[in-house]
Amino acid sequence: MTKKLFFMAIIGLVPFSAAAEGLDTGDTSWLLTSTALVLFMTLPGLALFYAGLVRSKNAVSVLMQCFTIACIVSIAWVVYGYSLAFKGDGALIGDFSALFLSGIGRESLSGSIPESVFIMFQMTFAIITPALVVGAFAERMKFGAMCLFSLLWFTFVYLPATHMVWGGGFLGNLCWSPSCGSGLGPKKRFSRLSYATT
């Protein structure tokens, strides 16, 4: 009896109209699995890794830094991060059209997956990116300064970079194939330039 009730509750959560329009359950399940894997890379993976690199008296501090970054960035992502990274068509940054995830419901799709799954997947990368920086200042920065730095770095570095590359900004719209103009694509030009300067 409980299995039937559980199954009916799960079926009630699936938006059937979205399923008819192009929701791919395979893509959705893979993205949910990937979301869990990336989150496990941060908590506990990265947190325990950095805690093992510092002196034993600072191990708990590094664990708390990684956990706090996950909390701060998760809240900032829901409030304004997703909107600035993936909404709007600005060249450098998005807009505030999805502030507090407004306008995103159960029926919203991003490609062939629910937009809520896409938001959660991208949030895990927004979490792990500033958490990677913890290793650079472990044992050297106060807790409050780390929180402020992480939030500012997320806002002024991560969000514009994400929008410019994946959110419809100018880097994502560049032609990266050799067939654009000169026959020597931007990747090759950049590679040759960086090789020449070293």
Long-range contacts (C-beta under 8 A, 24 or more apart in sequence): 15-106, 15-107, 15-114, 17-107, 18-106, 18-107, 18-109, 18-114, 21-109, 22-109, 22-112, 23-109, 23-112, 23-113, 23-114, 24-112, 24-113, 27-111, 27-112, 27-113, 28-112, 28-113, 28-114, 28-117, 31-113, 31-117, 31-118, 31-121, 32-117, 34-121, 35-117, 35-120, 35-121, 35-124, 38-121, 38-124, 38-125, 38-128, 39-124, 39-127, 41-128, 42-66, 42-70, 42-124, 42-127, 42-128, 42-131, 43-67, 43-70, 46-128, 46-131, 46-132, 46-134, 47-131, 50-134, 50-135, 50-138, 53-135, 53-138, 54-138, 54-139, 55-139, 58-138, 58-139, 61-139, 61-143, 62-134, 62-138, 62-139, 64-143, 65-134, 65-138, 65-143, 65-146, 66-131, 66-134, 68-143, 68-146, 68-147, 69-127, 69-130, 69-131, 69-134, 69-146, 69-147, 69-150, 70-127, 70-131, 72-147, 72-150, 72-151, 72-154, 73-123, 73-126, 73-127, 73-130, 73-150, 73-151, 73-154, 74-123, 74-127, 76-151, 76-154, 76-155, 77-119, 77-122, 77-123, 77-126, 77-127, 78-119, 78-123, 81-123, 81-126, 81-154, 81-155, 81-159, 82-119, 82-122, 82-123, 84-159, 84-160, 84-163, 85-122, 85-126, 85-158, 85-159, 85-162, 85-163, 85-166, 85-167, 86-122, 86-162, 86-163, 86-166, 86-167, 86-168, 87-167, 88-163, 88-167, 88-168, 89-168, 90-163, 90-169, 91-164, 91-169, 91-170, 92-160, 92-163, 92-164, 92-169, 92-170, 93-159, 93-160, 93-163, 93-169, 94-159, 94-163, 94-167, 94-168, 122-162, 126-154, 126-158, 126-162, 129-154, 129-158, 130-154, 130-158
